[in-house]
Amino acid sequence: MPRYLKQGRDPGAIAEDDARVRETVEGILAEISARGDAAVREYSVRFDGWDRADYRLTDEEIQECLSQLSQRDIDDIRFAQEQVRSFAQHQREAIRDIEVETLPGVVLGHRNIPVNSVGCYVPGGKYPLLASAHMSVITAKVAGVGRIVTCAPPYRGRPAPAIVAAQHMAGADEILCLGGIQAVGAMALGTESIKGVDMLVGPGNAYVAEAKRQLYGRVGIDLFAGPTETLVIADEAVDAEICATDLLGQAEHGPNSPAILLTTSERLARETMEEVERLLGILPTAEIARKAWEDYGAVIVCDSDDEMVRVADDIASEHVQVMTRDPDYFLSHMTNYGALFLGPRTNVSFGDKVIGTNHTLPTKKSARYTGGLWVGKFLKTCTYQRVLTDEASAMIGEYCSRLCMLEGFVGHAEQANVRVRRYGGRNIPYGQAAE
């Protein structure tokens, strides 16, 4: 039976925080819907101290941001984007349009049609998270999306050069320096100066995530993304230093980022807890990471790999770092996770920044029913049908007629009956099923 050596905050307290966020977001979105640009500007000034006549960056401003980066910076961004693009292209090639003749004269098919326009949110108020531009913009481009708008908040009172460079190099069509609820609200709802989009993607803080949740239905979204989560599954194949490093490497995302160690070794568990404390004494981002570890960190000791699989699937973490003697056991048996990082040679940071898999992943147990952002999220799989012969139309019509009348849908039945009469030469009285 799993034993908890450490647990995080009470779920009831977390629910209260969520309720406050919901109320705030609802009010701001209502204002943006009613007052458009004026409300967007008001909230940008209030939350980011940022105001300008047009939040859309000009070509000159974009080039100025690029000029502030070194050639090494540009080359590194290009390398990361090439990895993301390569994997996305392989994914796209795996998605096929189909057309099959399922019965003589009956042809069914589907087409994978890109969404027309997408708004990509790139977080950057606390850290300039340029990697999110790769993950959203490039993936949408590979899918074939026609119009891609990006929003990122100002960083230290101006557009973040690295984020702007990443957005531009990835292929964004419109780049806005705008953050928070006001950014996703403007992209989804549209304003006088910002044309609305069909879909919102990208991670963000609790307010951005809640705004996307409330806007879902008016626009599509990639997934319900909450604070970054990491689960380290380990046994004595690795040591406490690497476990603690991988836990804190994700805890620094924010003060509400869960970081959980799941292990079959109580010795490793206790040594990792000690190592976490040591690293928190030297980590420059320790103020945030410590809050996350104290409030949302957990350490769980299990009796077997099988039990760790069951506990891990219940947690359904966004990131799962597996460092055990047999990491492939977890690849074969786990079902609920955003992304797996198998073995000590890889880690979540590789996935976040450069290796090529997408880092926009499900949180808050939504890995039970969805995967992360990928090319397929930007595609609508739309079916079509055609009937080639009179015989096929009459034959399908007879079945359809009887099934419609079984349900009591006489009008539906007549849609079938008229085909049976016309193409099958049958005399079926109006309002009766084909015999």
Secondary structure, DSSP 4 states (H G I P E B T S, - for coil): --EEEE--S-HHHHHHHHHHHHHHHHHHHHHHHHHTHHHHHHHHHHHH----S--BPPHHHHHHHHHTS-HHHHHHHHHHHHHHHHHHHHHHHT---EEEEEETTEEEEEEEEE-SEEEEE---SSS--THHHIIIIIHHHHHT-SEEEEEE--BTTB--HHHHHHHHHHT-SEEEE--HHHHHHHHHH--SSS---SEEE----HHHHHHHHHHBTTBEES----S--EEEEE-TTS-HHHHHHHHHHHHTT-TT--EEEEES-HHHHHHHHHHHHHHHTT-TTHHHHHHHHHHHEEEEE-SSHHHHHHHHHHHT-SEEEEESS-HHHHHHH----SEEEESTT--HHHHHHTSSS------TTGGGT-----GGGGEEEEEEEEE--HHHHHHHHHHHHHHHHHHT-HHHHHHHHHHHHHHH-----TTS---
